[in-house]
Amino acid sequence: MKAAYLTGVRTVEIRDIPIPAIRKNDDVLLRTAVAGLCGSDLHYYVADRVGSEAVSYPAIVGHECSAVVEAVGQAVKRFKPGDRVAVEPSISCGECDQCRSGRPHTCRNIGFLGHPGERDGCLAEFFVLPERNLFPIPATMSMTEAMLVEPLSIALHARSLAGGWIGPAAAVLGAGPIGLCLIQVLKIEGYGKTYATDRSDARATAAIKAGAVWSGNPERLDVAQEILKREPLGLDAVFEVSGDPEAIAQAYDLVKPGGWIYQIGIPLAERMSYPTAKLRRKEISIRHIRRQNRCIKRGLLLIEAKHLDVAWLATHTFKIEEAGAAFATAADRTDGVLKASIAF
């Protein structure tokens, strides 16, 4: 089978390798249909280290995907060859204290699809996952929509951690696919004012389409000042989705006393500083978001019911042989890209 390997910084190689084998009774062999490039995949592409963790090259990354069942292990009951599925990429043990307390996304023994050094990803023609990580998709849903349920699930998880009421206005800093999904989630919940920012003009424009009342490019505007002109008391909730240190600093300025910052974006730096006086005097709370917790099924239901639209986020499609161009396009945000994906 063909697989796209990251072999170094900004280096992608297409290799022919054996199809992975079913080794456990609950394993399912999957034929990849559509695989998206996530921001974390791009981290591995542009840098050889994410925080304190060195990237282990060569690696097959990719965890956002839809697939077709090719073969199943002896204990698999819910799926048969030919079934179309969406994927939960976190493989948790189900036995540790975190899993038993309803936090499988922080499992002590977690493995993650496409995480270098843990498990080969879905940027290959075939991959293997346990049956419990798969969700059937309805006939009315496209494989692209099923792929996009994974970034949507992160937005849903972040929103759930923010609790029932987040104030009359919120900000989403970073209008990539997760940020755009989050804007849509806030819109369908009836929040009238969501402000958005992104360094890409195309993504700032997309934020308005997703439902933001205002969006701006921080390379062209003082976005914090512009938002505070409209919301002089500040915001109760700011969702930081870029991992950019400048955006994180803007969140400190935007949130009102007693407000919350929800850190979804992953910074490349191992450590970051923050203005202690500002956070203390405003009594700001910061909550970090770890992937998602059992939100895939909800995401599928929202898409199926047409409560939100994710298909338009997939703007650029490539073949596996063009994976290098896909990574470059997504990492450099050229040609108005929102989500770059590989169609098999």
Order of alpha helices (4+ residues) and beta strands (2+ residues): beta-beta-beta-alpha-beta-beta-beta-beta-beta-alpha-beta-beta-beta-alpha-beta-alpha-beta-alpha-beta-alpha-beta-alpha-beta-alpha-beta-alpha-beta-alpha-beta
